[in-house]
Every structure is written in structure tokens, then in C-alpha cells.
Amino acid sequence: MIQGIVRNDQLQIKEEQLKYILPAFKTDKTIICKNLIKSLYWALSLNKNALRPVDNENSLKIMKIAEKLLSSDDKSLTNTAREVVKLCKNLIAQ
């Protein structure tokens, strides 16, 4: 039985990497958007080494992308995007 997942503290998304990640959402391939939004969700929600954009502009960009994904037919993608929007709103409010 697996007791838990060992987390590698070196796995993280840094703010300067967003300039490469965010343009990838322009694709029409749902699976790519789904994987990217899930990666951003986990990066934003981690307790340790979390992605915390210092520049509110980056938070707004992520939120706008997630809001566009809310209209997807893929329920998993929509749910993850909804959570990312909530996380971004919290970051902007801080």
C-alpha cells in the first residue's frame, strides 16, 4: 500500500517561466490546455514553493485565460479553470 507521495521540492513553476507557458494556451488542442491549467493550479495551490506572482499583471493574465476555459465542454477543464480563477482573485486581493 502506498503511504503517500514524496514531493520533490525542486519541482516548481517560477514567475519568469510564465512568459513561455501562457502563450501555449492559444492552441485549439483541449488536452494541452487541460494539462497546462492543471499545472498552474497545482503551482498556485502548493503550500511550499507555490507560484505567487509578484506582478498582478501575471495574475490577471492567468485569470483571463482560465475564464476563457470556463466555456469548455470538458467538465474537468472547466472545474480546474474555475479553481484557478478563485486562486487568482485571492492573489490579486492580497
C-alpha positions in Angstrom: 0.0 0.0 0.0 1.3 3.5 -0.9 1.7 5.6 2.2 1.9 8.9 0.4 3.6 10.8 -2.3 7.1 12.1 -1.8 7.2 15.6 -3.0 10.3 16.9 -4.8 10.8 20.4 -3.5 12.7 21.3 -6.7 9.5 20.9 -8.9 8.0 24.3 -9.2 6.9 26.9 -11.7 8.6 30.3 -11.4 7.0 33.6 -12.4 9.6 34.3 -15.1 8.5 31.0 -16.8 5.0 32.3 -17.3 6.1 34.2 -20.5 6.6 30.7 -22.1 3.6 29.0 -20.6 0.8 31.5 -21.1 1.1 31.7 -25.0 0.7 28.0 -25.2 -3.0 28.4 -24.2 -3.6 29.8 -27.7 -3.7 26.3 -29.1 -7.1 24.7 -30.0 -6.0 21.4 -28.5 -8.0 20.8 -25.4 -5.6 18.3 -23.9 -2.7 20.8 -23.9 -4.8 23.4 -22.3 -6.1 20.9 -19.7 -2.5 19.9 -18.7 -1.3 23.4 -18.6 -4.2 24.7 -16.4 -3.8 21.8 -14.1 0.0 22.5 -13.8 -0.8 26.2 -13.0 -3.5 25.1 -10.5 -1.0 22.9 -8.6 1.7 25.6 -8.8 -0.7 28.2 -7.3 -2.1 25.9 -4.6 1.0 24.4 -3.2 2.0 25.3 0.3 5.7 25.1 -0.3 7.3 26.6 -3.3 4.0 27.9 -4.6 3.7 30.2 -7.6 3.0 33.6 -6.2 3.1 36.2 -9.0 4.6 39.4 -7.6 3.3 41.3 -10.6 -0.5 41.5 -10.5 -0.4 41.6 -14.3 0.6 38.0 -14.4 -2.2 37.0 -12.1 -4.6 38.9 -14.3 -3.3 37.1 -17.4 -3.7 33.7 -15.8 -7.2 34.6 -14.6 -8.3 35.8 -18.1 -7.0 32.6 -19.7 -8.8 30.5 -17.0 -12.0 32.5 -17.6 -11.9 31.7 -21.3 -11.6 28.0 -20.5 -14.8 28.1 -18.4 -16.8 27.8 -21.6 -15.2 24.5 -22.5 -17.3 21.3 -22.9 -14.7 19.4 -20.9 -16.0 19.3 -17.3 -12.6 18.6 -15.8 -11.1 21.5 -17.6 -13.9 23.8 -16.6 -13.7 22.8 -12.9 -9.9 23.3 -12.8 -10.2 26.7 -14.6 -12.9 27.7 -12.0 -10.4 26.9 -9.2 -7.6 28.8 -10.9 -9.9 31.9 -11.2 -10.6 31.7 -7.5 -6.9 31.4 -6.6 -6.0 34.3 -8.9 -8.7 36.5 -7.4 -7.4 35.8 -3.9 -3.8 36.7 -5.0 -5.0 39.9 -6.5 -7.0 40.8 -3.4 -3.9 40.4 -1.2 
